[in-house]
Amino acid sequence: MNRFFRLSPVLRARKAQEDAAKGAVIQSRAQIREAQDLVRRKQLDLVGAEAPTEGTARAIVAGLVARQSLAGALMSAHRMVEEAEEVERERMAVLADAAKRRRAVEMMAERHAEMVRANDLRKDQANLDELAMTSKARNAARSGGAE
């Protein structure tokens, strides 16, 4: 039996694919955190920019337009969070798939290792049996020759 597992390069490649997928998930989580931080900043900007209650009509309109702009930026930041979360879900699916494929090859490697162990045990047992038989035959020959 061949002791070398022929799919070892495939297993290494699957592990590398899984590691790359893990890296992508970590990166997408960082993007989510960045987008959430942006949402918090935009919310604080919006809360801090109160609409003017007195002044000229132009100043009031300008203040309202500025708040509307801030609200639009906040909506855009919320969309960024949703998109980043969607990307993370997709990358998690890729990671799960890569893990399944790696595990499948890993299970074949484990089966191969078990088959090698069983084969080695059979060979060892056959060698022990052979030694026992030759020892028995030698002892019988010695006993037979001494009579």
C-alpha positions in Angstrom: 0.0 0.0 0.0 1.3 3.5 -0.9 2.0 5.3 2.4 1.9 8.7 0.6 -1.5 10.3 0.4 -1.8 11.4 -3.2 -4.3 14.2 -2.4 -2.0 16.0 0.0 -1.4 18.9 -2.5 -5.2 19.2 -2.9 -5.6 19.3 0.9 -3.0 22.1 1.1 -4.8 24.0 -1.7 -8.2 23.6 0.1 -6.7 24.8 3.3 -5.3 27.8 1.5 -8.6 28.5 -0.1 -10.3 28.4 3.3 -7.7 30.7 4.8 -8.3 33.2 2.0 -12.0 33.0 2.6 -11.4 33.6 6.3 -9.3 36.7 5.5 -12.1 38.0 3.2 -14.7 37.5 6.1 -12.4 39.4 8.5 -12.0 42.2 5.9 -15.7 42.4 5.4 -16.3 42.6 9.2 -13.9 45.5 9.3 -15.8 47.2 6.5 -19.0 46.8 8.5 -17.5 48.3 11.5 -16.2 51.3 9.5 -19.7 51.8 7.9 -21.3 51.6 11.4 -18.8 54.2 12.7 -19.8 56.4 9.7 -23.5 56.0 10.6 -22.8 57.1 14.2 -20.8 60.1 13.0 -23.6 61.1 10.6 -26.2 60.7 13.3 -24.2 62.9 15.6 -23.8 65.5 12.9 -27.6 65.4 12.2 -28.4 65.8 15.9 -25.9 68.6 16.3 -27.3 70.5 13.3 -30.6 71.8 14.6 -32.8 73.8 12.3 -32.7 77.5 13.0 -35.8 78.8 14.6 -35.1 82.5 14.0 -33.3 84.6 11.4 -33.9 85.5 7.8 -35.9 83.3 5.6 -32.7 82.4 3.6 -30.9 81.3 6.8 -33.8 79.1 7.8 -34.1 77.6 4.3 -30.3 77.0 4.3 -30.4 75.4 7.7 -33.3 73.1 6.6 -31.4 72.2 3.4 -28.3 71.4 5.4 -30.2 69.1 7.7 -31.8 67.4 4.7 -28.3 66.9 3.2 -27.1 65.4 6.5 -30.2 63.1 6.6 -29.4 62.0 3.1 -25.8 61.3 4.1 -27.1 59.3 7.0 -29.4 57.3 4.7 -26.4 56.6 2.4 -24.3 55.5 5.4 -27.1 53.1 6.4 -27.1 51.7 2.9 -23.3 51.2 3.2 -23.8 49.1 6.3 -26.5 47.0 4.7 -24.3 46.4 1.6 -21.3 45.5 3.8 -23.5 43.1 5.7 -24.6 41.5 2.5 -21.0 41.1 1.3 -20.2 39.5 4.7 -23.1 37.0 4.3 -21.8 36.1 0.8 -18.2 35.7 2.1 -19.4 33.6 5.0 -21.2 31.3 2.4 -17.9 31.0 0.5 -16.0 30.3 3.7 -18.5 27.5 4.7 -18.2 26.0 1.2 -14.4 26.1 1.4 -14.5 24.5 4.9 -16.8 21.7 3.6 -14.5 21.0 0.6 -11.4 21.0 2.9 -13.1 18.7 5.4 -14.1 16.2 2.6 -10.4 15.9 1.5 -9.3 15.8 5.2 -11.7 12.9 5.8 -10.2 11.0 2.9 -6.7 11.7 4.3 -7.9 10.3 7.7 -9.3 7.2 6.0 -6.0 6.7 4.1 -4.0 7.0 7.3 -6.3 4.4 8.9 -5.8 2.1 6.0 -2.1 2.5 6.2 -2.1 1.8 9.9 -4.3 -1.3 9.4 -2.0 -2.5 6.6 1.1 -2.0 8.9 -0.6 -3.9 11.6 -1.4 -6.8 9.2 2.2 -6.8 8.1 3.5 -6.7 11.6 1.2 -9.5 12.6 2.2 -11.6 9.6 5.9 -11.0 10.5 5.2 -12.1 14.1 3.4 -15.2 12.9 6.3 -16.0 10.6 8.8 -15.6 13.4 6.7 -17.7 15.7 6.4 -20.5 13.1 10.1 -20.5 12.3 10.9 -20.5 16.0 8.5 -23.4 16.5 10.0 -25.2 13.6 13.6 -24.6 14.9 12.6 -25.8 18.3 11.0 -28.9 16.8 14.1 -29.6 14.7 16.3 -29.2 17.8 14.1 -31.5 19.8 13.8 -34.0 17.0 17.6 -34.1 16.5 18.4 -34.5 20.1 16.4 -37.7 20.7 
